[in-house]
Every structure is written in C-alpha cells, then in structure tokens.
Amino acid sequence: MRYFFHIGYSGTHYKGWQRHPYGVGVQQVIEECLKKILKQPVAIVGCGRTDAGVHASQFFFHLDVAQPWEFDMLFRLNKVLPPDIAVFDIMPVEGLPHARFDASKRSYDYFIHTYKDPFLHDVSALYLVRNLNLDAMQAAAALLPLYTDYRNLCLTPAEHDSTICHVTEARWLMDQQGDRLRFQISANRFLSRMIRIIVGQLLQVGTGALSLPEFESYLALEKAPKHLSPAYPQGLYLSKVSYPFLDLAPRPAFSSATAAVWQTI
C-alpha cells in the first residue's frame, strides 16, 4: 500500500531534497531513518526537487510498503530524524497517486532582508540595496501569469521535455518597516532555478538595471538575458503543494523568515 508523508525541512545543511553524490540530501536522511525503523531498505519519491540551501515549509513524498505498520510511525520517525526535518502527517492513500506527477499546484515564497541580521542569515536572503522601485517590481511580477514559456528564465532548458509553466499568481509583499520583502509565486510546475532566476531579474528591475519592457521581452521570447544570475538559495521556500485528492494547509510559520506582518506593495 502507499502512504503520503507531509513534512517540512530547513535546507541549510543539505544539498537539496534529492540524493546527491557530493553531499547529503534530505531524501537520503529520511530513507536511512525509515530503513532503521522498518528493518529493510526503502525508496521514497518526493513531490519535487529543491536546490542546496532551499527550504520547504510544506513537502510531500510517498512510500510503498507490502503491509501497513502496526505502530505509531509518526512518533518513531520524528524521534530519529534530525531537528531540521519534521514529519507533520502520514496518510494512507487509495490507489497509487504519485507525489510528484499528480501535484496540481506548487507555491513558493522568497524572503529578502535589506539589512544585516545574524538571525535571518540562514532563512532569508540579504541584499544590501536601497531605494528599490517596488512599483516596477510589482508590475514586472504581474506580467508572469500572462506568459507560459519560461525557457529564457531557466538555467538548463534543454534538460526539460517542456518549458511551459502556467503561473497563476506572482506578487511582492513587504513588512511594515519596508526593509523586508516577500515574493510569492504559484504554478503547476517550475523549471530548474526558475524562481531564483526570476527573483534575480525582478531585483534588477527594482534597481533600474533592467527595464520593464526588456524584462517582458524575455517572457515573450523576443530576446534572452545576457546573464542568468539566480538569487541566493536560502531565501527560497517551497510553501504549499496541492493535489486533486489532497489539499492540506501548511503548518504555522516554519521559520523566523515568515515572522512579520506582510502587506501588499
């Protein structure tokens, strides 16, 4: 039978979700803990991939077992997992729904602070920039749902069968002091480094290094950026994953990065 696991993790000390030959991934840690509990090798399938240093306040993976366990797996697994990985729910599912391919919507948050703060270092991206044109950044973000081919805002477009993504929401928020920013974006799928590249381009719009028409020309495939500079990984969170058969609210704020009163720009 198949189980869906609802989890969250801080990605600071990991090479991303997936197993990695040059470091430890979240997937590897969970599989090794499950192996200890179930006394046999296991393979889990995640709802997507995350880069090194990227966090997930909501993430799902599925696991197939021959027989259901007769103990409190939630308790046991959380006891053996490190503090930066948490399991929120474990749910048996009918049939064989796929954690990755059956996800219908994914939402991400990207957090920025514009002043040096040692307590935000690992959970938000520091950009020491002043006088950002927030209206231009919001206008640029509003263009994203109007286009579907994101090959120009992807690090390795040739590695994807398709570069079509249906973005349904993209907007900027800021805190009451105006020195912390939060970018939110939702789509059916994302490409490699796509969100971090978008944030990097939007920051260039905010500083005036990139005009709004030029940014739109990338979306319209009229021209490609000369340089793709992804934003720092630690500001990015996978914050919600939805399925046709499962739509759970994320747990409360997973880190101090979200601990602010956010308002629309």
C-alpha positions in Angstrom: 0.0 0.0 0.0 1.0 3.6 -0.5 1.5 6.3 2.2 1.8 10.1 1.7 4.1 11.9 4.2 3.5 15.6 4.9 6.8 17.1 6.0 8.8 20.3 6.3 12.6 20.9 6.4 15.2 23.6 6.8 17.6 23.1 3.8 20.5 25.0 5.3 22.7 21.9 5.8 21.5 19.8 2.8 22.3 19.6 -0.9 18.6 19.8 -1.6 15.8 17.2 -1.4 17.3 14.6 -3.7 20.1 12.2 -3.1 23.4 13.9 -4.1 26.8 12.4 -4.9 28.6 15.3 -3.3 26.8 15.8 -0.1 23.8 14.8 2.0 20.2 15.3 0.7 17.0 15.3 2.7 15.8 12.3 0.9 18.8 10.3 1.9 18.4 11.2 5.6 14.7 10.1 5.6 15.3 6.9 3.7 18.1 5.9 6.2 15.8 6.6 9.2 12.9 4.6 7.6 15.3 1.8 7.0 16.2 1.7 10.7 12.5 1.6 11.7 11.3 -0.8 9.0 14.4 -3.0 9.1 14.6 -3.0 5.3 15.8 -0.7 2.5 13.2 1.8 1.3 12.9 4.2 -1.6 10.8 7.3 -1.3 9.5 9.7 -4.1 9.3 13.4 -3.4 6.9 16.0 -4.8 9.8 17.8 -6.5 13.4 18.8 -6.2 14.9 21.7 -4.2 18.4 23.3 -4.6 21.0 23.2 -1.9 20.1 25.5 0.9 16.5 25.8 -0.1 13.8 25.2 2.5 10.4 23.5 2.4 7.6 24.5 4.8 5.4 22.0 3.1 6.6 19.0 1.1 5.2 15.6 0.3 6.7 12.2 -0.5 5.2 8.8 -1.0 6.3 5.4 0.2 5.1 1.9 -0.8 5.1 -0.9 1.7 3.9 -4.5 1.4 2.0 -4.4 4.7 0.8 -1.5 6.9 2.8 -1.0 10.1 1.1 -1.5 13.4 2.9 1.2 15.5 3.0 5.0 15.7 5.2 5.7 12.7 4.8 9.5 13.1 6.2 9.4 16.6 9.1 7.0 15.8 10.2 8.8 12.6 10.2 12.2 14.3 12.3 10.7 17.1 15.1 9.5 14.8 15.0 12.4 12.3 17.3 15.4 13.0 15.8 18.6 14.3 15.8 20.3 10.9 13.4 17.7 9.3 9.9 17.3 10.7 7.0 15.0 9.7 3.6 16.5 10.2 1.2 13.9 8.9 1.3 10.3 7.5 -1.7 9.3 5.3 -2.6 6.1 3.6 -3.9 6.8 0.1 -6.2 4.9 -2.2 -4.7 3.6 -5.4 -1.2 4.7 -6.4 -1.2 8.5 -6.6 2.2 9.9 -7.3 3.7 12.6 -5.0 5.5 14.3 -7.9 3.4 13.8 -11.1 0.0 14.2 -9.5 0.7 17.5 -7.9 -1.5 20.1 -9.5 -0.1 23.3 -7.9 3.1 24.4 -6.2 3.6 27.7 -4.3 6.9 29.2 -3.3 7.9 32.2 -1.1 11.2 34.1 -1.4 12.3 36.2 1.5 14.7 39.2 1.4 16.0 41.4 4.1 17.9 44.6 3.2 19.8 45.0 6.5 22.3 42.7 8.1 20.7 40.4 10.7 22.5 37.4 12.1 19.2 35.7 13.0 17.9 35.9 9.4 21.2 34.7 7.8 20.1 31.1 7.0 16.4 31.7 6.4 16.3 34.9 4.3 18.5 36.4 1.6 20.5 39.5 2.4 20.5 42.2 -0.4 22.0 45.5 0.8 20.1 47.6 -1.7 18.5 50.9 -1.1 15.6 52.7 -2.9 14.2 49.7 -4.8 11.5 50.7 -7.2 8.9 48.4 -5.7 6.1 49.5 -8.0 8.2 48.5 -11.0 9.0 45.1 -9.4 5.3 44.6 -8.7 4.4 45.5 -12.3 7.1 43.0 -13.6 5.7 40.3 -11.4 2.2 40.9 -12.7 3.5 40.0 -16.2 4.4 36.5 -15.2 0.9 34.9 -15.4 0.5 36.4 -18.9 3.1 34.1 -20.4 3.7 30.4 -20.4 7.0 29.6 -22.0 9.8 30.1 -19.5 12.8 28.8 -21.4 14.6 32.2 -21.1 14.3 32.1 -17.3 15.5 28.6 -16.8 19.1 27.5 -16.1 19.0 24.3 -18.3 16.0 24.5 -20.6 17.4 21.6 -22.8 17.1 19.2 -19.9 13.3 19.6 -19.8 10.8 17.9 -22.1 8.8 21.2 -22.0 9.4 24.7 -20.7 5.7 25.5 -20.5 4.6 26.6 -17.0 1.2 28.0 -16.1 1.9 30.7 -13.4 -1.3 31.6 -11.6 0.0 34.1 -9.1 3.0 36.3 -8.6 3.3 39.3 -6.3 5.5 41.1 -3.9 4.8 41.9 -0.2 6.8 43.9 2.3 6.8 44.3 6.1 5.6 47.3 8.0 9.1 48.8 8.2 9.7 48.4 4.4 13.1 46.7 4.8 12.0 43.1 4.3 10.4 41.7 1.1 8.5 38.6 0.3 7.9 37.3 -3.3 5.1 34.8 -3.8 4.6 32.7 -6.9 2.3 29.7 -7.8 2.3 27.5 -10.8 1.5 24.0 -11.9 5.3 23.3 -12.3 8.7 25.1 -12.2 11.9 24.6 -14.2 15.5 24.4 -12.9 16.4 27.6 -10.9 13.4 29.3 -12.4 12.2 31.1 -9.3 15.6 32.2 -8.2 16.3 33.5 -11.7 13.0 35.4 -11.7 13.8 37.0 -8.4 17.2 38.0 -9.6 15.7 39.6 -12.7 13.0 41.4 -10.6 15.7 42.8 -8.3 17.4 44.2 -11.4 14.1 45.8 -12.4 13.9 47.3 -8.9 17.4 48.8 -9.1 16.9 50.2 -12.6 19.4 47.9 -14.2 16.7 46.2 -16.2 13.7 48.0 -17.8 10.1 46.6 -17.6 9.9 46.3 -21.4 13.2 44.4 -21.5 12.0 42.0 -18.8 8.8 41.4 -20.7 10.9 40.7 -23.9 12.4 37.7 -22.1 8.9 36.4 -21.3 7.8 36.9 -24.9 10.9 35.1 -26.1 11.9 38.2 -28.2 15.4 38.1 -26.6 17.2 36.2 -24.0 19.0 37.6 -20.9 22.8 38.0 -21.3 23.4 36.7 -17.9 21.3 34.5 -15.6 22.1 35.2 -12.0 19.9 33.2 -9.7 19.0 34.8 -6.3 20.6 33.3 -3.2 19.1 29.9 -2.3 18.5 30.5 1.5 15.6 32.9 0.8 13.5 30.3 -1.1 10.8 28.1 0.4 8.5 25.6 -1.1 5.5 26.6 0.9 2.5 24.7 -0.5 1.8 21.7 -2.7 -1.8 20.8 -3.8 -3.2 17.6 -5.2 -6.7 16.9 -6.7 -7.2 14.5 -3.8 -5.3 16.3 -1.1 -5.1 19.9 -0.1 -3.6 20.5 3.4 -2.9 23.9 4.9 0.8 24.4 5.6 1.8 24.3 9.3 2.3 27.7 11.0 5.4 29.8 10.3 8.2 27.4 9.8 11.0 29.9 10.5 11.7 33.4 11.6 11.7 34.5 8.0 7.9 34.4 8.0 7.5 36.1 11.4 6.5 39.5 10.1 3.3 41.4 9.2 3.2 41.4 5.5 1.3 43.9 3.3 0.8 44.3 -0.4 3.1 46.7 -2.2 
